[in-house]
Amino acid sequence: MASAAPTPDKAQRTTTTLLWTSSVLCLLIGLFLVSDITSSHAKYGPLAWVGVGLSTLMILALTATYAACALNRLQLTQSLTGRLTLFHATTLCLVTAVGADILIPDRDTGALALLLPWGITYWLHNLKPKPTDA
């Protein structure tokens, strides 16, 4: 009886699928933001529009980053400067999006949905390959 040992190819396909899932989830969250804005934009002041702009930029940045990682153009472990990795940059984007979302009236927790795709990438970033017995 043959054992069903995981293969590197299957692991890479699963990682790619999870990265695409994270990208699509971020895009859906952005679409929900747009939907919410179109229904309640009349009561927005300047600070709310700053929140909309920042939140939109951060959601688009996360979507593009996860898609680039899925296409193997970027790696979450890639160093940007010093000890700052791409994953750390996505964390900063997440915090900025959540903070900016607070500035939008009647939308105090909308960007918290970004925790799901970020959590998936957190898991992928910290997933260590199992050492093989040579």
N, CA, C and O atoms as a GROMACS GRO file, in nm:
protein
  536
    1MET      N    1   0.084  -0.117   0.000
    1MET     CA    2   0.000   0.000   0.000
    1MET      C    3   0.090   0.124   0.000
    1MET      O    4   0.178   0.138   0.085
    2ALA      N    5   0.067   0.213  -0.094
    2ALA     CA    6   0.148   0.334  -0.108
    2ALA      C    7   0.098   0.442  -0.014
    2ALA      O    8  -0.022   0.460   0.005
    3SER      N    9   0.193   0.515   0.045
    3SER     CA   10   0.153   0.624   0.133
    3SER      C   11   0.124   0.748   0.050
    3SER      O   12   0.184   0.770  -0.055
    4ALA      N   13   0.033   0.828   0.099
    4ALA     CA   14  -0.006   0.950   0.027
    4ALA      C   15   0.075   1.067   0.083
    4ALA      O   16   0.021   1.155   0.151
    5ALA      N   17   0.202   1.067   0.053
    5ALA     CA   18   0.290   1.174   0.100
    5ALA      C   19   0.263   1.300   0.019
    5ALA      O   20   0.242   1.293  -0.102
    6PRO      N   21   0.263   1.417   0.085
    6PRO     CA   22   0.241   1.541   0.010
    6PRO      C   23   0.357   1.567  -0.085
    6PRO      O   24   0.473   1.539  -0.055
    7THR      N   25   0.324   1.620  -0.200
    7THR     CA   26   0.426   1.651  -0.299
    7THR      C   27   0.448   1.802  -0.304
    7THR      O   28   0.355   1.878  -0.275
    8PRO      N   29   0.568   1.845  -0.339
    8PRO     CA   30   0.592   1.990  -0.349
    8PRO      C   31   0.501   2.058  -0.452
    8PRO      O   32   0.462   2.173  -0.434
    9ASP      N   33   0.467   1.985  -0.559
    9ASP     CA   34   0.381   2.042  -0.662
    9ASP      C   35   0.240   2.069  -0.607
    9ASP      O   36   0.182   2.175  -0.632
   10LYS      N   37   0.188   1.974  -0.532
   10LYS     CA   38   0.055   1.991  -0.473
   10LYS      C   39   0.058   2.103  -0.369
   10LYS      O   40  -0.036   2.182  -0.359
   11ALA      N   41   0.163   2.110  -0.291
   11ALA     CA   42   0.176   2.217  -0.192
   11ALA      C   43   0.179   2.354  -0.260
   11ALA      O   44   0.116   2.448  -0.211
   12GLN      N   45   0.250   2.365  -0.371
   12GLN     CA   46   0.256   2.492  -0.444
   12GLN      C   47   0.120   2.528  -0.503
   12GLN      O   48   0.081   2.645  -0.499
   13ARG      N   49   0.048   2.430  -0.556
   13ARG     CA   50  -0.087   2.456  -0.610
   13ARG      C   51  -0.181   2.504  -0.500
   13ARG      O   52  -0.261   2.595  -0.521
   14THR      N   53  -0.172   2.442  -0.382
   14THR     CA   54  -0.257   2.481  -0.270
   14THR      C   55  -0.223   2.623  -0.224
   14THR      O   56  -0.313   2.702  -0.196
   15THR      N   57  -0.095   2.655  -0.216
   15THR     CA   58  -0.052   2.789  -0.178
   15THR      C   59  -0.103   2.892  -0.278
   15THR      O   60  -0.153   2.997  -0.239
   16THR      N   61  -0.090   2.862  -0.405
   16THR     CA   62  -0.137   2.952  -0.509
   16THR      C   63  -0.288   2.974  -0.499
   16THR      O   64  -0.336   3.086  -0.511
   17THR      N   65  -0.362   2.866  -0.475
   17THR     CA   66  -0.507   2.876  -0.461
   17THR      C   67  -0.544   2.963  -0.342
   17THR      O   68  -0.635   3.045  -0.351
   18LEU      N   69  -0.475   2.947  -0.231
   18LEU     CA   70  -0.503   3.028  -0.113
   18LEU      C   71  -0.469   3.175  -0.135
   18LEU      O   72  -0.540   3.263  -0.086
   19LEU      N   73  -0.363   3.202  -0.208
   19LEU     CA   74  -0.328   3.340  -0.239
   19LEU      C   75  -0.432   3.404  -0.331
   19LEU      O   76  -0.469   3.520  -0.312
   20TRP      N   77  -0.479   3.328  -0.430
   20TRP     CA   78  -0.585   3.380  -0.517
   20TRP      C   79  -0.713   3.404  -0.436
   20TRP      O   80  -0.782   3.503  -0.458
   21THR      N   81  -0.743   3.315  -0.344
   21THR     CA   82  -0.860   3.330  -0.259
   21THR      C   83  -0.849   3.459  -0.177
   21THR      O   84  -0.946   3.533  -0.164
   22SER      N   85  -0.732   3.484  -0.122
   22SER     CA   86  -0.710   3.606  -0.044
   22SER      C   87  -0.728   3.730  -0.132
   22SER      O   88  -0.788   3.829  -0.088
   23SER      N   89  -0.678   3.725  -0.253
   23SER     CA   90  -0.692   3.837  -0.345
   23SER      C   91  -0.838   3.864  -0.379
   23SER      O   92  -0.882   3.978  -0.378
   24VAL      N   93  -0.912   3.758  -0.408
   24VAL     CA   94  -1.054   3.774  -0.442
   24VAL      C   95  -1.133   3.824  -0.322
   24VAL      O   96  -1.222   3.908  -0.337
   25LEU      N   97  -1.103   3.774  -0.203
   25LEU     CA   98  -1.171   3.821  -0.083
   25LEU      C   99  -1.148   3.970  -0.061
   25LEU      O  100  -1.241   4.043  -0.026
   26CYS      N  101  -1.025   4.016  -0.081
   26CYS     CA  102  -0.996   4.159  -0.068
   26CYS      C  103  -1.076   4.240  -0.170
   26CYS      O  104  -1.129   4.346  -0.138
   27LEU      N  105  -1.085   4.189  -0.291
   27LEU     CA  106  -1.162   4.258  -0.395
   27LEU      C  107  -1.310   4.265  -0.358
   27LEU      O  108  -1.373   4.369  -0.377
   28LEU      N  109  -1.364   4.157  -0.305
   28LEU     CA  110  -1.504   4.157  -0.262
   28LEU      C  111  -1.528   4.257  -0.149
   28LEU      O  112  -1.630   4.326  -0.147
   29ILE      N  113  -1.435   4.265  -0.056
   29ILE     CA  114  -1.446   4.361   0.054
   29ILE      C  115  -1.445   4.503  -0.004
   29ILE      O  116  -1.520   4.590   0.043
   30GLY      N  117  -1.362   4.527  -0.103
   30GLY     CA  118  -1.359   4.657  -0.170
   30GLY      C  119  -1.492   4.688  -0.238
   30GLY      O  120  -1.539   4.801  -0.236
   31LEU      N  121  -1.552   4.587  -0.300
   31LEU     CA  122  -1.682   4.607  -0.365
   31LEU      C  123  -1.790   4.639  -0.263
   31LEU      O  124  -1.879   4.720  -0.290
   32PHE      N  125  -1.784   4.576  -0.146
   32PHE     CA  126  -1.879   4.608  -0.040
   32PHE      C  127  -1.859   4.751   0.008
   32PHE      O  128  -1.957   4.820   0.039
   33LEU      N  129  -1.735   4.797   0.013
   33LEU     CA  130  -1.707   4.935   0.050
   33LEU      C  131  -1.769   5.030  -0.051
   33LEU      O  132  -1.833   5.128  -0.013
   34VAL      N  133  -1.752   5.001  -0.180
   34VAL     CA  134  -1.810   5.084  -0.285
   34VAL      C  135  -1.963   5.086  -0.273
   34VAL      O  136  -2.025   5.192  -0.285
   35SER      N  137  -2.021   4.971  -0.251
   35SER     CA  138  -2.166   4.962  -0.235
   35SER      C  139  -2.215   5.046  -0.118
   35SER      O  140  -2.316   5.115  -0.127
   36ASP      N  141  -2.143   5.039  -0.008
   36ASP     CA  142  -2.179   5.116   0.111
   36ASP      C  143  -2.165   5.266   0.085
   36ASP      O  144  -2.248   5.345   0.131
   37ILE      N  145  -2.062   5.304   0.014
   37ILE     CA  146  -2.038   5.446  -0.015
   37ILE      C  147  -2.148   5.502  -0.105
   37ILE      O  148  -2.195   5.614  -0.082
   38THR      N  149  -2.188   5.427  -0.205
   38THR     CA  150  -2.290   5.478  -0.297
   38THR      C  151  -2.424   5.497  -0.228
   38THR      O  152  -2.505   5.580  -0.272
   39SER      N  153  -2.450   5.423  -0.122
   39SER     CA  154  -2.578   5.437  -0.054
   39SER      C  155  -2.578   5.543   0.056
   39SER      O  156  -2.685   5.586   0.099
   40SER      N  157  -2.461   5.586   0.102
   40SER     CA  158  -2.460   5.681   0.214
   40SER      C  159  -2.359   5.794   0.198
   40SER      O  160  -2.320   5.854   0.299
   41HIS      N  161  -2.315   5.825   0.078
   41HIS     CA  162  -2.211   5.926   0.059
   41HIS      C  163  -2.257   6.069   0.085
   41HIS      O  164  -2.173   6.157   0.101
   42ALA      N  165  -2.386   6.094   0.089
   42ALA     CA  166  -2.436   6.230   0.107
   42ALA      C  167  -2.396   6.291   0.241
   42ALA      O  168  -2.380   6.413   0.252
   43LYS      N  169  -2.380   6.209   0.343
   43LYS     CA  170  -2.347   6.263   0.476
   43LYS      C  171  -2.197   6.260   0.507
   43LYS      O  172  -2.158   6.278   0.622
   44TYR      N  173  -2.113   6.238   0.406
   44TYR     CA  174  -1.968   6.232   0.427
   44TYR      C  175  -1.908   6.371   0.428
   44TYR      O  176  -1.941   6.456   0.345
   45GLY      N  177  -1.819   6.393   0.524
   45GLY     CA  178  -1.742   6.516   0.529
   45GLY      C  179  -1.603   6.490   0.474
   45GLY      O  180  -1.576   6.380   0.426
   46PRO      N  181  -1.515   6.589   0.479
   46PRO     CA  182  -1.379   6.572   0.426
   46PRO      C  183  -1.302   6.458   0.492
   46PRO      O  184  -1.229   6.385   0.424
   47LEU      N  185  -1.317   6.442   0.624
   47LEU     CA  186  -1.245   6.336   0.693
   47LEU      C  187  -1.292   6.198   0.647
   47LEU      O  188  -1.212   6.105   0.635
   48ALA      N  189  -1.421   6.185   0.622
   48ALA     CA  190  -1.475   6.058   0.573
   48ALA      C  191  -1.419   6.025   0.435
   48ALA      O  192  -1.388   5.909   0.406
   49TRP      N  193  -1.405   6.127   0.350
   49TRP     CA  194  -1.350   6.102   0.216
   49TRP      C  195  -1.202   6.064   0.222
   49TRP      O  196  -1.155   5.986   0.140
   50VAL      N  197  -1.130   6.118   0.320
   50VAL     CA  198  -0.991   6.074   0.341
   50VAL      C  199  -0.992   5.926   0.380
   50VAL      O  200  -0.909   5.849   0.331
   51GLY      N  201  -1.084   5.887   0.467
   51GLY     CA  202  -1.097   5.746   0.506
   51GLY      C  203  -1.131   5.657   0.388
   51GLY      O  204  -1.076   5.548   0.374
   52VAL      N  205  -1.221   5.704   0.303
   52VAL     CA  206  -1.259   5.627   0.183
   52VAL      C  207  -1.138   5.610   0.092
   52VAL      O  208  -1.111   5.500   0.044
   53GLY      N  209  -1.065   5.719   0.070
   53GLY     CA  210  -0.948   5.711  -0.018
   53GLY      C  211  -0.839   5.618   0.036
   53GLY      O  212  -0.787   5.534  -0.037
   54LEU      N  213  -0.806   5.634   0.164
   54LEU     CA  214  -0.704   5.547   0.224
   54LEU      C  215  -0.746   5.402   0.225
   54LEU      O  216  -0.668   5.313   0.191
   55SER      N  217  -0.870   5.378   0.264
   55SER     CA  218  -0.919   5.240   0.269
   55SER      C  219  -0.919   5.177   0.130
   55SER      O  220  -0.881   5.061   0.114
   56THR      N  221  -0.960   5.252   0.031
   56THR     CA  222  -0.961   5.202  -0.107
   56THR      C  223  -0.819   5.168  -0.154
   56THR      O  224  -0.795   5.062  -0.212
   57LEU      N  225  -0.726   5.260  -0.129
   57LEU     CA  226  -0.587   5.235  -0.170
   57LEU      C  227  -0.529   5.111  -0.102
   57LEU      O  228  -0.461   5.031  -0.166
   58MET      N  229  -0.556   5.095   0.026
   58MET     CA  230  -0.501   4.980   0.099
   58MET      C  231  -0.564   4.849   0.052
   58MET      O  232  -0.495   4.748   0.041
   59ILE      N  233  -0.695   4.851   0.026
   59ILE     CA  234  -0.762   4.730  -0.023
   59ILE      C  235  -0.708   4.692  -0.161
   59ILE      O  236  -0.684   4.575  -0.189
   60LEU      N  237  -0.690   4.792  -0.248
   60LEU     CA  238  -0.634   4.764  -0.380
   60LEU      C  239  -0.490   4.714  -0.370
   60LEU      O  240  -0.449   4.624  -0.444
   61ALA      N  241  -0.412   4.772  -0.278
   61ALA     CA  242  -0.274   4.727  -0.259
   61ALA      C  243  -0.269   4.582  -0.211
   61ALA      O  244  -0.188   4.503  -0.259
   62LEU      N  245  -0.356   4.547  -0.117
   62LEU     CA  246  -0.360   4.408  -0.069
   62LEU      C  247  -0.403   4.313  -0.179
   62LEU      O  248  -0.345   4.205  -0.195
   63THR      N  249  -0.505   4.352  -0.255
   63THR     CA  250  -0.553   4.269  -0.365
   63THR      C  251  -0.441   4.244  -0.467
   63THR      O  252  -0.418   4.131  -0.508
   64ALA      N  253  -0.373   4.350  -0.506
   64ALA     CA  254  -0.265   4.338  -0.605
   64ALA      C  255  -0.147   4.258  -0.550
   64ALA      O  256  -0.087   4.178  -0.622
   65THR      N  257  -0.114   4.278  -0.424
   65THR     CA  258  -0.002   4.204  -0.365
   65THR      C  259  -0.031   4.055  -0.360
   65THR      O  260   0.054   3.974  -0.398
   66TYR      N  261  -0.149   4.018  -0.314
   66TYR     CA  262  -0.183   3.876  -0.307
   66TYR      C  263  -0.190   3.813  -0.446
   66TYR      O  264  -0.151   3.697  -0.464
   67ALA      N  265  -0.239   3.888  -0.544
   67ALA     CA  266  -0.243   3.837  -0.682
   67ALA      C  267  -0.101   3.820  -0.736
   67ALA      O  268  -0.072   3.720  -0.802
   68ALA      N  269  -0.014   3.916  -0.709
   68ALA     CA  270   0.125   3.905  -0.755
   68ALA      C  271   0.195   3.786  -0.690
   68ALA      O  272   0.276   3.719  -0.754
   69CYS      N  273   0.165   3.761  -0.564
   69CYS     CA  274   0.222   3.644  -0.497
   69CYS      C  275   0.168   3.514  -0.558
   69CYS      O  276   0.242   3.417  -0.573
   70ALA      N  277   0.040   3.514  -0.594
   70ALA     CA  278  -0.018   3.395  -0.657
   70ALA      C  279   0.044   3.369  -0.794
   70ALA      O  280   0.054   3.254  -0.836
   71LEU      N  281   0.084   3.475  -0.862
   71LEU     CA  282   0.148   3.462  -0.994
   71LEU      C  283   0.299   3.440  -0.984
   71LEU      O  284   0.368   3.434  -1.086
   72ASN      N  285   0.350   3.427  -0.862
   72ASN     CA  286   0.494   3.408  -0.835
   72ASN      C  287   0.579   3.526  -0.880
   72ASN      O  288   0.697   3.509  -0.910
   73ARG      N  289   0.521   3.644  -0.884
   73ARG     CA  290   0.598   3.763  -0.914
   73ARG      C  291   0.659   3.824  -0.788
   73ARG      O  292   0.762   3.891  -0.792
   74LEU      N  293   0.593   3.798  -0.675
   74LEU     CA  294   0.639   3.842  -0.544
   74LEU      C  295   0.632   3.726  -0.446
   74LEU      O  296   0.561   3.627  -0.470
   75GLN      N  297   0.705   3.737  -0.337
   75GLN     CA  298   0.700   3.639  -0.228
   75GLN      C  299   0.672   3.714  -0.100
   75GLN      O  300   0.726   3.823  -0.079
   76LEU      N  301   0.589   3.658  -0.012
   76LEU     CA  302   0.559   3.723   0.114
   76LEU      C  303   0.684   3.740   0.200
   76LEU      O  304   0.691   3.832   0.281
   77THR      N  305   0.782   3.653   0.182
   77THR     CA  306   0.905   3.660   0.261
   77THR      C  307   1.009   3.754   0.200
   77THR      O  308   1.117   3.772   0.257
   78GLN      N  309   0.978   3.812   0.087
   78GLN     CA  310   1.070   3.900   0.016
   78GLN      C  311   1.100   4.024   0.100
   78GLN      O  312   1.009   4.090   0.150
   79SER      N  313   1.228   4.055   0.114
   79SER     CA  314   1.270   4.171   0.192
   79SER      C  315   1.252   4.298   0.110
   79SER      O  316   1.296   4.305  -0.005
   80LEU      N  317   1.188   4.398   0.169
   80LEU     CA  318   1.171   4.526   0.102
   80LEU      C  319   1.284   4.622   0.138
   80LEU      O  320   1.342   4.686   0.051
   81THR      N  321   1.313   4.630   0.266
   81THR     CA  322   1.424   4.711   0.313
   81THR      C  323   1.461   4.665   0.454
   81THR      O  324   1.375   4.658   0.542
   82GLY      N  325   1.583   4.634   0.473
   82GLY     CA  326   1.626   4.586   0.604
   82GLY      C  327   1.550   4.460   0.643
   82GLY      O  328   1.550   4.361   0.570
   83ARG      N  329   1.487   4.464   0.759
   83ARG     CA  330   1.411   4.348   0.807
   83ARG      C  331   1.264   4.355   0.766
   83ARG      O  332   1.187   4.264   0.798
   84LEU      N  333   1.223   4.462   0.697
   84LEU     CA  334   1.085   4.477   0.654
   84LEU      C  335   1.058   4.388   0.532
   84LEU      O  336   1.118   4.406   0.426
   85THR      N  337   0.968   4.292   0.549
   85THR     CA  338   0.932   4.202   0.439
   85THR      C  339   0.801   4.246   0.376
   85THR      O  340   0.733   4.335   0.428
   86LEU      N  341   0.767   4.184   0.267
   86LEU     CA  342   0.640   4.212   0.201
   86LEU      C  343   0.523   4.179   0.294
   86LEU      O  344   0.423   4.250   0.294
   87PHE      N  345   0.536   4.073   0.370
   87PHE     CA  346   0.430   4.038   0.464
   87PHE      C  347   0.410   4.149   0.567
   87PHE      O  348   0.296   4.182   0.601
   88HIS      N  349   0.519   4.207   0.617
   88HIS     CA  350   0.508   4.318   0.712
   88HIS      C  351   0.436   4.436   0.646
   88HIS      O  352   0.357   4.504   0.711
   89ALA      N  353   0.465   4.460   0.520
   89ALA     CA  354   0.399   4.569   0.448
   89ALA      C  355   0.248   4.543   0.435
   89ALA      O  356   0.169   4.636   0.445
   90THR      N  357   0.210   4.418   0.413
   90THR     CA  358   0.066   4.387   0.407
   90THR      C  359   0.001   4.409   0.542
   90THR      O  360  -0.116   4.449   0.550
   91THR      N  361   0.075   4.384   0.648
   91THR     CA  362   0.021   4.409   0.782
   91THR      C  363  -0.002   4.559   0.803
   91THR      O  364  -0.103   4.599   0.860
   92LEU      N  365   0.093   4.641   0.757
   92LEU     CA  366   0.075   4.786   0.766
   92LEU      C  367  -0.044   4.833   0.683
   92LEU      O  368  -0.118   4.922   0.725
   93CYS      N  369  -0.064   4.773   0.566
   93CYS     CA  370  -0.180   4.805   0.483
   93CYS      C  371  -0.310   4.770   0.555
   93CYS      O  372  -0.406   4.847   0.552
   94LEU      N  373  -0.312   4.654   0.619
   94LEU     CA  374  -0.431   4.610   0.693
   94LEU      C  375  -0.464   4.708   0.805
   94LEU      O  376  -0.578   4.751   0.818
   95VAL      N  377  -0.365   4.744   0.884
   95VAL     CA  378  -0.386   4.837   0.996
   95VAL      C  379  -0.433   4.973   0.944
   95VAL      O  380  -0.521   5.035   1.004
   96THR      N  381  -0.374   5.020   0.836
   96THR     CA  382  -0.414   5.148   0.778
   96THR      C  383  -0.558   5.143   0.727
   96THR      O  384  -0.634   5.237   0.748
   97ALA      N  385  -0.595   5.033   0.661
   97ALA     CA  386  -0.732   5.019   0.609
   97ALA      C  387  -0.834   5.018   0.722
   97ALA      O  388  -0.938   5.082   0.713
   98VAL      N  389  -0.803   4.946   0.828
   98VAL     CA  390  -0.896   4.940   0.942
   98VAL      C  391  -0.905   5.077   1.009
   98VAL      O  392  -1.014   5.122   1.044
   99GLY      N  393  -0.792   5.144   1.026
   99GLY     CA  394  -0.793   5.277   1.084
   99GLY      C  395  -0.868   5.378   0.998
   99GLY      O  396  -0.943   5.460   1.051
  100ALA      N  397  -0.849   5.371   0.868
  100ALA     CA  398  -0.917   5.463   0.777
  100ALA      C  399  -1.067   5.435   0.773
  100ALA      O  400  -1.147   5.527   0.755
  101ASP      N  401  -1.104   5.310   0.788
  101ASP     CA  402  -1.246   5.272   0.784
  101ASP      C  403  -1.322   5.334   0.902
  101ASP      O  404  -1.442   5.359   0.892
  102ILE      N  405  -1.254   5.358   1.011
  102ILE     CA  406  -1.317   5.418   1.128
  102ILE      C  407  -1.360   5.562   1.098
  102ILE      O  408  -1.454   5.613   1.159
  103LEU      N  409  -1.292   5.628   1.004
  103LEU     CA  410  -1.325   5.766   0.969
  103LEU      C  411  -1.454   5.777   0.888
  103LEU      O  412  -1.511   5.885   0.877
  104ILE      N  413  -1.500   5.665   0.832
  104ILE     CA  414  -1.620   5.666   0.746
  104ILE      C  415  -1.743   5.648   0.835
  104ILE      O  416  -1.751   5.551   0.910
  105PRO      N  417  -1.840   5.741   0.828
  105PRO     CA  418  -1.959   5.730   0.914
  105PRO      C  419  -2.037   5.601   0.889
  105PRO      O  420  -2.045   5.551   0.777
  106ASP      N  421  -2.093   5.548   0.995
  106ASP     CA  422  -2.176   5.426   0.990
  106ASP      C  423  -2.101   5.307   0.933
  106ASP      O  424  -2.163   5.215   0.880
  107ARG      N  425  -1.969   5.306   0.942
  107ARG     CA  426  -1.890   5.197   0.889
  107ARG      C  427  -1.769   5.177   0.979
  107ARG      O  428  -1.655   5.198   0.936
  108ASP      N  429  -1.792   5.139   1.102
  108ASP     CA  430  -1.684   5.130   1.198
  108ASP      C  431  -1.602   5.002   1.189
  108ASP      O  432  -1.487   4.999   1.233
  109THR      N  433  -1.657   4.897   1.134
  109THR     CA  434  -1.586   4.769   1.136
  109THR      C  435  -1.578   4.701   1.000
  109THR      O  436  -1.541   4.584   0.993
  110GLY      N  437  -1.610   4.770   0.893
  110GLY     CA  438  -1.612   4.708   0.760
  110GLY      C  439  -1.480   4.648   0.717
  110GLY      O  440  -1.477   4.539   0.661
  111ALA      N  441  -1.371   4.720   0.742
  111ALA     CA  442  -1.240   4.671   0.698
  111ALA      C  443  -1.189   4.557   0.785
  111ALA      O  444  -1.090   4.494   0.750
  112LEU      N  445  -1.254   4.530   0.897
  112LEU     CA  446  -1.212   4.416   0.978
  112LEU      C  447  -1.227   4.284   0.901
  112LEU      O  448  -1.164   4.184   0.935
  113ALA      N  449  -1.310   4.286   0.797
  113ALA     CA  450  -1.324   4.167   0.712
  113ALA      C  451  -1.191   4.134   0.645
  113ALA      O  452  -1.170   4.020   0.603
  114LEU      N  453  -1.102   4.232   0.633
  114LEU     CA  454  -0.971   4.208   0.573
  114LEU      C  455  -0.886   4.115   0.659
  114LEU      O  456  -0.783   4.065   0.613
  115LEU      N  457  -0.927   4.092   0.783
  115LEU     CA  458  -0.851   4.000   0.869
  115LEU      C  459  -0.853   3.857   0.815
  115LEU      O  460  -0.758   3.782   0.837
  116LEU      N  461  -0.960   3.819   0.746
  116LEU     CA  462  -0.966   3.681   0.692
  116LEU      C  463  -0.859   3.658   0.586
  116LEU      O  464  -0.779   3.566   0.601
  117PRO      N  465  -0.853   3.738   0.477
  117PRO     CA  466  -0.746   3.713   0.380
  117PRO      C  467  -0.607   3.734   0.439
  117PRO      O  468  -0.512   3.663   0.404
  118TRP      N  469  -0.593   3.833   0.528
  118TRP     CA  470  -0.463   3.855   0.590
  118TRP      C  471  -0.426   3.736   0.678
  118TRP      O  472  -0.310   3.695   0.681
  119GLY      N  473  -0.523   3.679   0.749
  119GLY     CA  474  -0.498   3.562   0.832
  119GLY      C  475  -0.452   3.443   0.750
  119GLY      O  476  -0.365   3.367   0.793
  120ILE      N  477  -0.509   3.425   0.633
  120ILE     CA  478  -0.467   3.317   0.543
  120ILE      C  479  -0.322   3.337   0.504
  120ILE      O  480  -0.242   3.243   0.505
  121THR      N  481  -0.287   3.460   0.468
  121THR     CA  482  -0.148   3.485   0.427
  121THR      C  483  -0.053   3.480   0.547
  121THR      O  484   0.064   3.446   0.531
  122TYR      N  485  -0.102   3.514   0.665
  122TYR     CA  486  -0.021   3.500   0.786
  122TYR      C  487   0.016   3.354   0.806
  122TYR      O  488   0.130   3.321   0.837
  123TRP      N  489  -0.082   3.267   0.788
  123TRP     CA  490  -0.059   3.124   0.801
  123TRP      C  491   0.040   3.075   0.694
  123TRP      O  492   0.131   2.998   0.724
  124LEU      N  493   0.021   3.121   0.569
  124LEU     CA  494   0.112   3.081   0.461
  124LEU      C  495   0.253   3.133   0.487
  124LEU      O  496   0.351   3.062   0.462
  125HIS      N  497   0.264   3.255   0.535
  125HIS     CA  498   0.394   3.316   0.561
  125HIS      C  499   0.471   3.240   0.669
  125HIS      O  500   0.593   3.225   0.660
  126ASN      N  501   0.400   3.192   0.769
  126ASN     CA  502   0.466   3.123   0.880
  126ASN      C  503   0.470   2.972   0.865
  126ASN      O  504   0.520   2.902   0.952
  127LEU      N  505   0.417   2.922   0.756
  127LEU     CA  506   0.420   2.779   0.731
  127LEU      C  507   0.560   2.737   0.691
  127LEU      O  508   0.615   2.786   0.592
  128LYS      N  509   0.618   2.650   0.766
  128LYS     CA  510   0.753   2.603   0.740
  128LYS      C  511   0.748   2.465   0.676
  128LYS      O  512   0.670   2.379   0.719
  129PRO      N  513   0.829   2.442   0.574
  129PRO     CA  514   0.830   2.310   0.513
  129PRO      C  515   0.879   2.205   0.614
  129PRO      O  516   0.969   2.229   0.695
  130LYS      N  517   0.815   2.089   0.607
  130LYS     CA  518   0.852   1.979   0.694
  130LYS      C  519   0.988   1.925   0.651
  130LYS      O  520   1.008   1.895   0.534
  131PRO      N  521   1.082   1.911   0.745
  131PRO     CA  522   1.213   1.858   0.706
  131PRO      C  523   1.199   1.714   0.655
  131PRO      O  524   1.127   1.632   0.712
  132THR      N  525   1.271   1.687   0.548
  132THR     CA  526   1.264   1.552   0.490
  132THR      C  527   1.377   1.467   0.548
  132THR      O  528   1.488   1.515   0.575
  133ASP      N  529   1.346   1.342   0.566
  133ASP     CA  530   1.448   1.249   0.613
  133ASP      C  531   1.533   1.204   0.495
  133ASP      O  532   1.483   1.139   0.403
  134ALA      N  533   1.658   1.238   0.497
  134ALA     CA  534   1.746   1.203   0.384
  134ALA      C  535   1.823   1.076   0.410
  134ALA      O  536   1.901   1.033   0.325
   0.00000   0.00000   0.00000
